[in-house]
Amino acid sequence: MIEFRWRAVTAAAGAVALTLAGVGVAEAAAAPPAFTFLAATPNVTAERYSDGDGVYLALDLGLHVIAGKDPFEIRAKRAGYDKPITAHRTVVAGGKKTSVALPAGTVTDFSGLKDFTTIVVKDKAGKVVTQYKTPFCGNSYSSGRTRRDAPATNPYPTRCGGENPFTLGAIWGVQAGWDATVADQPANGAGLSKLTAGKYTVTATVDAKYQKLFAIPANKATAKVTVTVVDVKDEEMRASAAAAPENASGEHGRHHGEGDASRQVSSRLAEFRAAARRPAQLKAVPATGPKPDLKSLPAWGISLAEGVNEKTGKPNGRWYVNFGATVWNAGTSPLLVDGFRRTGTELMDAYQYFFDAKGKQVGSRPAGTMEWDAREGHLHWHFTDFAQYNLLAADKKLAVRSGKEAFCLANTDAVDYTIAGAKWRPENTDLATSCGANTVVAVREVLDIGNGDTYSQDRPGQSFDITGLKNGTYYIQVLANPSKKLAELSTANNTALRQVILGGTAKKRTLTVPKVYGITG
């Protein structure tokens, strides 16, 4: 096993914006190139250590793309799960934006432009140690302005998307005059375990088809970096990794099980703080105007797990089906729910807010309750009327109900950022930004347009206990808005089913998950 952690290991790499500002920003009269590929520094240090589990390497080559006078933007979308992904680049010509189709097959998934960069690593003797390809999407947490006249803000998402197999659409972009990091890690770390202590020359080259597609001159499509790999002690690396920033993949934690105690922080962002008072209540849900539309995606990441005794760590004879479940908002308004605490209790009254076409709040309606979960590993407020997970028998009758019945809303997955009104840069992307601590009097939970909330049901009590079930066909049901306490555009799309087949014996159960729409995830 080999694991790679991102770190700014040199002063130059740690101050990318400053370094880049000196690269092409010299306030030159000539217009900047439309697309620049470069390395922020010619020399980096990569720290390496090994333990009983494998080899660990902290590598950051400092590769970047800089957009010119216009943003670099790509929209990728599929009309259905059984349809190919099509991608279009937004090009500015004569002051007008036009959409130009990328060649068929350029985009095959939602992780970015496939095989965008080829990275070759050579040792001191010039021998190739390893080489691999990486994708590029442009979305980045660490992007920044590279020249003084660049726009003040960046509208593009901070993550590429595609972590969810049922993603429908993505927006990738680099703001004009801003930079975006280019992935420099091979898939699964393949090949980098060969890098022992010593010096290496790394050459990164933009693939020829992208050079042509984006008019990148051949002599501007390659960057070289000298990498010095040094061995460090296990404890030094762990301490360093603990202090390092979030990795460049931009993946905030989804709701694995329920979350953890470290996520009890209340959001300090104004837009995610509820008012201390109960809102004015509408007599009825507005007949017109924007509303959320909750859609359930088929369960994914499905697996079989054997239960173990917590004390002995040995199998206890029980079997569980684990799964990921996503509900997303495909509507015309965010789902915004405020909870107002009943003084001195562990319960809040929940209200759904409504807005007009200009985004002005027009009122609210009761939407159930929120409750404080004081169990270790939880320690946050749960909205009780968002979703429900069931395991149905072949006749679609209930066989097992998941123990997960209350939720903290967060924008964990970019499901379709191409729909109108999609929020590309949501703030509440994990439990820490939306769930609240027990010291608050009010909580605001939001599911923005185009975003989904995924829970990974991998704990006994939440995953399905199938120990006593007969072999045969079953369906995992993801059901949004089960009590219909939330107002939305339609409730016809609130249910999604995913077929699973149980087999084996009591001592060794088996699980088969047929493809759906050709998707195996």
VEXMI-893948 format. One record per residue (C-alpha): residue in one letter; x, y, z. Coordinates in steps of 0.1 Angstrom, whole numbers, plus 5000, padded with zeros to 4 digits. Layout:
(rec a,(X,Y,Z))
...
END
This chain:
(rec m,(5000,5000,5000))
(rec i,(5012,5035,4992))
(rec e,(4995,5067,5003))
(rec f,(5002,5103,4992))
(rec r,(4996,5134,5012))
(rec w,(4997,5169,4998))
(rec r,(5019,5195,5015))
(rec a,(5034,5228,5006))
(rec v,(5070,5215,5013))
(rec t,(5089,5245,5001))
(rec a,(5085,5282,5006))
(rec a,(5079,5287,4969))
(rec a,(5052,5260,4967))
(rec g,(5036,5274,4998))
(rec a,(5033,5309,4983))
(rec v,(5019,5300,4949))
(rec a,(5000,5332,4943))
(rec l,(5031,5353,4949))
(rec t,(5053,5330,4927))
(rec l,(5028,5330,4899))
(rec a,(5024,5368,4901))
(rec g,(5059,5371,4891))
(rec v,(5056,5347,4862))
(rec g,(5033,5364,4837))
(rec v,(5018,5393,4854))
(rec a,(5043,5419,4846))
(rec e,(5015,5443,4837))
(rec a,(5025,5438,4801))
(rec a,(5007,5456,4773))
(rec a,(5002,5423,4754))
(rec a,(4972,5402,4762))
(rec p,(4980,5372,4784))
(rec p,(4980,5338,4768))
(rec a,(4945,5321,4769))
(rec f,(4959,5291,4787))
(rec t,(4993,5288,4805))
(rec f,(5007,5256,4820))
(rec l,(5036,5259,4844))
(rec a,(5053,5247,4876))
(rec a,(5054,5273,4904))
(rec t,(5090,5263,4914))
(rec p,(5117,5243,4898))
(rec n,(5126,5225,4930))
(rec v,(5105,5207,4956))
(rec t,(5112,5183,4985))
(rec a,(5091,5152,4990))
(rec e,(5091,5135,5024))
(rec r,(5089,5097,5025))
(rec y,(5084,5072,5053))
(rec s,(5074,5036,5056))
(rec d,(5058,5015,5082))
(rec g,(5042,4980,5085))
(rec d,(5013,4991,5063))
(rec g,(5032,5005,5034))
(rec v,(5051,5035,5020))
(rec y,(5039,5071,5024))
(rec l,(5050,5100,5003))
(rec a,(5042,5138,5006))
(rec l,(5045,5150,4970))
(rec d,(5034,5183,4955))
(rec l,(5049,5193,4922))
(rec g,(5033,5227,4921))
(rec l,(5017,5223,4887))
(rec h,(4993,5250,4876))
(rec v,(4971,5263,4848))
(rec i,(4964,5300,4845))
(rec a,(4935,5314,4825))
(rec g,(4941,5344,4803))
(rec k,(4918,5374,4798))
(rec d,(4887,5352,4796))
(rec p,(4877,5323,4820))
(rec f,(4884,5288,4810))
(rec e,(4850,5270,4814))
(rec i,(4837,5235,4805))
(rec r,(4802,5221,4810))
(rec a,(4798,5184,4811))
(rec k,(4764,5167,4811))
(rec r,(4745,5135,4803))
(rec a,(4709,5134,4794))
(rec g,(4704,5102,4813))
(rec y,(4724,5075,4831))
(rec d,(4724,5054,4800))
(rec k,(4736,5083,4778))
(rec p,(4772,5093,4770))
(rec i,(4786,5125,4786))
(rec t,(4788,5154,4763))
(rec a,(4810,5184,4770))
(rec h,(4811,5220,4758))
(rec r,(4836,5247,4762))
(rec t,(4824,5283,4767))
(rec v,(4844,5305,4744))
(rec v,(4843,5343,4743))
(rec a,(4844,5357,4707))
(rec g,(4837,5393,4698))
(rec g,(4825,5399,4734))
(rec k,(4799,5372,4732))
(rec k,(4799,5338,4748))
(rec t,(4795,5308,4726))
(rec s,(4793,5271,4734))
(rec v,(4818,5249,4715))
(rec a,(4814,5211,4716))
(rec l,(4844,5191,4726))
(rec p,(4852,5160,4705))
(rec a,(4832,5130,4714))
(rec g,(4850,5108,4739))
(rec t,(4870,5137,4754))
(rec v,(4851,5135,4786))
(rec t,(4842,5100,4798))
(rec d,(4834,5107,4835))
(rec f,(4830,5136,4858))
(rec s,(4865,5136,4873))
(rec g,(4878,5160,4846))
(rec l,(4895,5160,4812))
(rec k,(4909,5125,4809))
(rec d,(4947,5120,4806))
(rec f,(4952,5157,4805))
(rec t,(4988,5155,4818))
(rec t,(5016,5129,4812))
(rec i,(5041,5129,4841))
(rec v,(5074,5111,4836))
(rec v,(5098,5106,4866))
(rec k,(5135,5099,4858))
(rec d,(5164,5092,4882))
(rec k,(5198,5108,4882))
(rec a,(5210,5085,4854))
(rec g,(5181,5096,4832))
(rec k,(5163,5062,4835))
(rec v,(5125,5063,4837))
(rec v,(5114,5052,4871))
(rec t,(5077,5056,4865))
(rec q,(5052,5075,4843))
(rec y,(5015,5081,4845))
(rec k,(4986,5103,4834))
(rec t,(4964,5126,4854))
(rec p,(4931,5144,4847))
(rec f,(4923,5181,4850))
(rec c,(4891,5200,4857))
(rec g,(4902,5234,4869))
(rec n,(4881,5235,4900))
(rec s,(4904,5240,4930))
(rec y,(4903,5250,4967))
(rec s,(4936,5267,4965))
(rec s,(4932,5288,4934))
(rec g,(4940,5325,4935))
(rec r,(4946,5357,4914))
(rec t,(4978,5358,4895))
(rec r,(4976,5394,4883))
(rec r,(4963,5426,4898))
(rec d,(4936,5432,4872))
(rec a,(4920,5398,4876))
(rec p,(4884,5396,4889))
(rec a,(4881,5398,4926))
(rec t,(4862,5365,4930))
(rec n,(4861,5331,4915))
(rec p,(4826,5317,4906))
(rec y,(4837,5281,4898))
(rec p,(4833,5251,4921))
(rec t,(4860,5240,4945))
(rec r,(4856,5203,4935))
(rec c,(4855,5185,4903))
(rec g,(4825,5163,4911))
(rec g,(4820,5127,4900))
(rec e,(4825,5111,4934))
(rec n,(4789,5100,4931))
(rec p,(4783,5075,4903))
(rec f,(4750,5091,4896))
(rec t,(4763,5126,4889))
(rec l,(4744,5142,4860))
(rec g,(4763,5174,4852))
(rec a,(4794,5193,4862))
(rec i,(4809,5227,4857))
(rec w,(4847,5230,4855))
(rec g,(4865,5263,4853))
(rec v,(4894,5286,4859))
(rec q,(4886,5323,4865))
(rec a,(4903,5348,4842))
(rec g,(4937,5356,4856))
(rec w,(4934,5329,4883))
(rec d,(4953,5297,4887))
(rec a,(4942,5261,4892))
(rec t,(4962,5232,4905))
(rec v,(4969,5203,4882))
(rec a,(4967,5168,4896))
(rec d,(5001,5152,4900))
(rec q,(4993,5120,4917))
(rec p,(4988,5086,4899))
(rec a,(4956,5067,4904))
(rec n,(4960,5046,4936))
(rec g,(4996,5058,4939))
(rec a,(5008,5033,4914))
(rec g,(5045,5036,4907))
(rec l,(5055,5062,4932))
(rec s,(5066,5035,4957))
(rec k,(5096,5031,4935))
(rec l,(5109,5066,4945))
(rec t,(5135,5060,4972))
(rec a,(5156,5087,4988))
(rec g,(5174,5107,4961))
(rec k,(5170,5132,4933))
(rec y,(5146,5129,4904))
(rec t,(5136,5149,4874))
(rec v,(5099,5151,4868))
(rec t,(5086,5162,4834))
(rec a,(5049,5171,4831))
(rec t,(5034,5176,4796))
(rec v,(4999,5185,4785))
(rec d,(4986,5158,4761))
(rec a,(4989,5167,4724))
(rec k,(4952,5166,4718))
(rec y,(4946,5192,4745))
(rec q,(4974,5214,4732))
(rec k,(4956,5215,4699))
(rec l,(4921,5218,4714))
(rec f,(4931,5248,4737))
(rec a,(4957,5264,4715))
(rec i,(4986,5257,4738))
(rec p,(5019,5262,4721))
(rec a,(5041,5231,4722))
(rec n,(5069,5250,4739))
(rec k,(5045,5261,4766))
(rec a,(5030,5227,4773))
(rec t,(5058,5212,4794))
(rec a,(5071,5219,4829))
(rec k,(5101,5203,4847))
(rec v,(5106,5200,4884))
(rec t,(5135,5186,4903))
(rec v,(5122,5165,4932))
(rec t,(5144,5156,4962))
(rec v,(5129,5126,4981))
(rec v,(5140,5124,5017))
(rec d,(5133,5097,5043))
(rec v,(5118,5108,5075))
(rec k,(5107,5090,5107))
(rec d,(5072,5078,5111))
(rec e,(5063,5101,5139))
(rec e,(5077,5132,5121))
(rec m,(5056,5125,5091))
(rec r,(5024,5119,5110))
(rec a,(5028,5152,5129))
(rec s,(5035,5170,5096))
(rec a,(5005,5154,5079))
(rec a,(4982,5164,5109))
(rec a,(4992,5200,5104))
(rec a,(4989,5200,5066))
(rec p,(4960,5216,5048))
(rec e,(4932,5196,5033))
(rec n,(4943,5175,5003))
(rec a,(4940,5190,4969))
(rec s,(4913,5166,4958))
(rec g,(4889,5189,4976))
(rec e,(4869,5161,4990))
(rec h,(4852,5171,5022))
(rec g,(4840,5142,5043))
(rec r,(4806,5128,5034))
(rec h,(4783,5117,5062))
(rec h,(4800,5084,5070))
(rec g,(4776,5068,5093))
(rec e,(4766,5099,5114))
(rec g,(4798,5119,5116))
(rec d,(4820,5124,5146))
(rec a,(4824,5145,5177))
(rec s,(4848,5169,5160))
(rec r,(4820,5181,5137))
(rec q,(4800,5198,5164))
(rec v,(4812,5233,5154))
(rec s,(4784,5258,5146))
(rec s,(4787,5277,5114))
(rec r,(4799,5313,5117))
(rec l,(4788,5321,5082))
(rec a,(4759,5346,5082))
(rec e,(4739,5328,5056))
(rec f,(4739,5297,5076))
(rec r,(4728,5312,5109))
(rec a,(4692,5311,5118))
(rec a,(4675,5340,5135))
(rec a,(4668,5336,5172))
(rec r,(4631,5341,5168))
(rec r,(4604,5320,5151))
(rec p,(4595,5333,5117))
(rec a,(4562,5348,5106))
(rec q,(4542,5318,5095))
(rec l,(4524,5316,5061))
(rec k,(4488,5302,5062))
(rec a,(4496,5280,5033))
(rec v,(4525,5270,5010))
(rec p,(4528,5295,4982))
(rec a,(4510,5283,4951))
(rec t,(4536,5297,4928))
(rec g,(4572,5307,4930))
(rec p,(4605,5288,4935))
(rec k,(4606,5256,4955))
(rec p,(4631,5228,4960))
(rec d,(4626,5195,4943))
(rec l,(4640,5165,4963))
(rec k,(4651,5136,4941))
(rec s,(4664,5103,4954))
(rec l,(4693,5086,4936))
(rec p,(4697,5048,4935))
(rec a,(4717,5035,4965))
(rec w,(4754,5031,4957))
(rec g,(4787,5019,4972))
(rec i,(4768,4988,4983))
(rec s,(4787,4961,5002))
(rec l,(4783,4931,5025))
(rec a,(4799,4932,5060))
(rec e,(4801,4905,5087))
(rec g,(4794,4917,5122))
(rec v,(4820,4915,5149))
(rec n,(4820,4914,5186))
(rec e,(4831,4948,5199))
(rec k,(4851,4933,5228))
(rec t,(4868,4903,5210))
(rec g,(4869,4916,5175))
(rec k,(4857,4882,5163))
(rec p,(4827,4875,5140))
(rec n,(4794,4875,5159))
(rec g,(4773,4857,5133))
(rec r,(4754,4888,5120))
(rec w,(4755,4901,5085))
(rec y,(4749,4937,5072))
(rec v,(4743,4954,5039))
(rec n,(4761,4987,5038))
(rec f,(4752,5014,5012))
(rec g,(4754,5051,5003))
(rec a,(4722,5070,4999))
(rec t,(4719,5104,4982))
(rec v,(4690,5129,4980))
(rec w,(4696,5160,4959))
(rec n,(4678,5192,4951))
(rec a,(4668,5196,4915))
(rec g,(4644,5225,4921))
(rec t,(4643,5262,4916))
(rec s,(4650,5272,4953))
(rec p,(4673,5259,4980))
(rec l,(4658,5238,5007))
(rec l,(4663,5260,5037))
(rec v,(4651,5247,5071))
(rec d,(4656,5266,5104))
(rec g,(4653,5250,5138))
(rec f,(4642,5271,5168))
(rec r,(4649,5256,5202))
(rec r,(4623,5250,5227))
(rec t,(4640,5266,5257))
(rec g,(4656,5242,5281))
(rec t,(4649,5212,5259))
(rec e,(4668,5190,5233))
(rec l,(4642,5197,5207))
(rec m,(4637,5224,5180))
(rec d,(4607,5233,5160))
(rec a,(4616,5232,5123))
(rec y,(4604,5257,5096))
(rec q,(4609,5256,5058))
(rec y,(4615,5290,5042))
(rec f,(4601,5302,5009))
(rec f,(4614,5328,4985))
(rec d,(4601,5348,4955))
(rec a,(4617,5348,4920))
(rec k,(4642,5375,4931))
(rec g,(4653,5355,4961))
(rec k,(4634,5376,4987))
(rec q,(4621,5356,5017))
(rec v,(4582,5355,5016))
(rec g,(4576,5334,5047))
(rec s,(4578,5300,5062))
(rec r,(4558,5269,5072))
(rec p,(4562,5242,5099))
(rec a,(4584,5213,5087))
(rec g,(4586,5190,5117))
(rec t,(4614,5190,5143))
(rec m,(4651,5189,5149))
(rec e,(4665,5169,5178))
(rec w,(4699,5169,5196))
(rec d,(4718,5136,5193))
(rec a,(4741,5133,5223))
(rec r,(4756,5100,5214))
(rec e,(4793,5098,5210))
(rec g,(4802,5101,5173))
(rec h,(4771,5123,5167))
(rec l,(4768,5154,5189))
(rec h,(4748,5176,5165))
(rec w,(4713,5185,5156))
(rec h,(4693,5162,5133))
(rec f,(4664,5172,5111))
(rec t,(4639,5144,5115))
(rec d,(4618,5146,5083))
(rec f,(4643,5145,5054))
(rec a,(4647,5109,5042))
(rec q,(4641,5072,5050))
(rec y,(4659,5041,5039))
(rec n,(4642,5007,5036))
(rec l,(4651,4972,5024))
(rec l,(4621,4959,5004))
(rec a,(4614,4922,4996))
(rec a,(4608,4911,4960))
(rec d,(4572,4920,4963))
(rec k,(4582,4955,4974))
(rec k,(4570,4950,5009))
(rec l,(4591,4962,5039))
(rec a,(4617,4937,5050))
(rec v,(4641,4959,5071))
(rec r,(4641,4995,5079))
(rec s,(4674,5014,5084))
(rec g,(4680,5028,5119))
(rec k,(4690,5061,5102))
(rec e,(4659,5083,5106))
(rec a,(4673,5118,5112))
(rec f,(4697,5140,5093))
(rec c,(4719,5170,5092))
(rec l,(4717,5186,5058))
(rec a,(4750,5193,5039))
(rec n,(4760,5198,5003))
(rec t,(4783,5168,5001))
(rec d,(4779,5160,4964))
(rec a,(4778,5181,4932))
(rec v,(4751,5161,4914))
(rec d,(4742,5185,4886))
(rec y,(4758,5220,4884))
(rec t,(4745,5226,4849))
(rec i,(4709,5232,4860))
(rec a,(4696,5268,4864))
(rec g,(4703,5283,4897))
(rec a,(4728,5256,4908))
(rec k,(4751,5268,4936))
(rec w,(4786,5260,4925))
(rec r,(4804,5270,4957))
(rec p,(4783,5259,4987))
(rec e,(4797,5266,5021))
(rec n,(4780,5239,5041))
(rec t,(4798,5209,5026))
(rec d,(4802,5188,5057))
(rec l,(4787,5184,5092))
(rec a,(4810,5210,5107))
(rec t,(4794,5238,5087))
(rec s,(4757,5230,5092))
(rec c,(4748,5209,5123))
(rec g,(4754,5231,5153))
(rec a,(4765,5225,5188))
(rec n,(4743,5219,5219))
(rec t,(4749,5255,5230))
(rec v,(4729,5271,5202))
(rec v,(4693,5284,5203))
(rec a,(4688,5280,5165))
(rec v,(4702,5261,5136))
(rec r,(4699,5266,5098))
(rec e,(4703,5236,5075))
(rec v,(4705,5241,5037))
(rec l,(4705,5218,5006))
(rec d,(4713,5241,4977))
(rec i,(4702,5237,4941))
(rec g,(4722,5211,4921))
(rec n,(4737,5196,4953))
(rec g,(4731,5163,4970))
(rec d,(4734,5151,5005))
(rec t,(4750,5116,5008))
(rec y,(4750,5094,5039))
(rec s,(4771,5063,5040))
(rec q,(4752,5036,5060))
(rec d,(4780,5016,5073))
(rec r,(4773,5012,5109))
(rec p,(4752,4984,5126))
(rec g,(4718,5000,5134))
(rec q,(4719,5021,5102))
(rec s,(4729,4996,5076))
(rec f,(4705,4967,5070))
(rec d,(4708,4937,5092))
(rec i,(4701,4908,5068))
(rec t,(4711,4880,5092))
(rec g,(4676,4864,5093))
(rec l,(4665,4872,5057))
(rec k,(4661,4844,5032))
(rec n,(4681,4844,5000))
(rec g,(4666,4861,4971))
(rec t,(4659,4895,4955))
(rec y,(4655,4927,4975))
(rec y,(4654,4964,4968))
(rec i,(4672,4992,4987))
(rec q,(4647,5021,4988))
(rec v,(4659,5057,4992))
(rec l,(4629,5078,5001))
(rec a,(4630,5115,5004))
(rec n,(4605,5136,5023))
(rec p,(4588,5105,5037))
(rec s,(4562,5123,5057))
(rec k,(4557,5150,5031))
(rec k,(4562,5178,5056))
(rec l,(4585,5196,5031))
(rec a,(4569,5215,5003))
(rec e,(4585,5209,4969))
(rec l,(4578,5210,4932))
(rec s,(4571,5173,4929))
(rec t,(4569,5142,4951))
(rec a,(4568,5118,4921))
(rec n,(4606,5115,4921))
(rec n,(4612,5110,4958))
(rec t,(4618,5072,4956))
(rec a,(4646,5053,4941))
(rec l,(4651,5015,4942))
(rec r,(4683,4995,4937))
(rec q,(4681,4958,4933))
(rec v,(4704,4935,4954))
(rec i,(4705,4897,4956))
(rec l,(4712,4879,4988))
(rec g,(4727,4844,4987))
(rec g,(4751,4820,5005))
(rec t,(4746,4804,5038))
(rec a,(4742,4816,5074))
(rec k,(4779,4813,5079))
(rec k,(4789,4829,5046))
(rec r,(4763,4852,5031))
(rec t,(4768,4866,4996))
(rec l,(4757,4898,4979))
(rec t,(4752,4905,4942))
(rec v,(4745,4940,4930))
(rec p,(4732,4942,4894))
(rec k,(4741,4972,4873))
(rec v,(4716,4999,4870))
(rec y,(4717,5021,4838))
(rec g,(4750,5004,4831))
(rec i,(4765,5017,4864))
(rec t,(4782,4993,4887))
(rec g,(4788,5017,4916))
END
